[in-house]
Amino acid sequence: MAEPSRESRELVNRIFGDSIPDVTRDELEPTSPDDRSERDRWLRDNVPPHHD
């Protein structure tokens, strides 16, 4: 499939307000378990008191 032209990207950006990502999620490196546990730790540390 051909790359979208710059003009078509600009048109999409004007219509939807978001740019088309150059790299999709499936092209990114998977997150490590350490990253996930760090986010979980942050969430546990920042849960509002009424959610305990």
C-alpha positions in Angstrom: 0.0 0.0 0.0 1.3 3.4 -0.9 2.2 6.0 1.7 -0.5 8.7 2.1 0.6 12.0 0.5 1.3 15.0 2.7 -1.8 16.7 1.3 -4.1 13.8 2.3 -2.6 13.8 5.8 -3.2 17.5 6.2 -6.8 17.1 5.0 -7.3 14.3 7.6 -5.8 16.5 10.3 -8.1 19.4 9.4 -11.2 17.1 9.4 -10.4 15.0 12.5 -7.9 17.1 14.4 -5.5 14.2 14.9 -2.5 13.2 12.8 -2.1 9.8 11.4 0.6 8.1 13.5 3.9 7.3 11.6 4.2 4.1 13.8 1.3 2.0 14.8 1.0 0.2 18.2 1.7 -3.2 16.7 5.0 -1.8 15.3 6.2 -0.7 18.8 8.2 -2.7 21.1 6.1 -4.6 23.6 6.0 -3.2 27.1 8.0 -5.1 29.7 6.4 -6.5 32.8 8.4 -4.0 34.8 6.7 -1.2 32.9 3.3 -2.6 33.6 4.0 -3.2 37.3 5.3 0.4 37.6 2.0 1.7 36.2 0.1 -0.5 38.5 2.1 0.8 41.4 1.4 4.4 40.4 -2.3 3.6 40.1 -2.4 2.0 43.6 -0.5 4.9 45.1 -2.9 7.4 43.5 -6.3 5.8 44.1 -8.7 8.3 45.7 -9.5 7.4 49.4 -13.2 6.6 48.6 -12.0 3.7 46.4 -10.3 1.8 49.1 
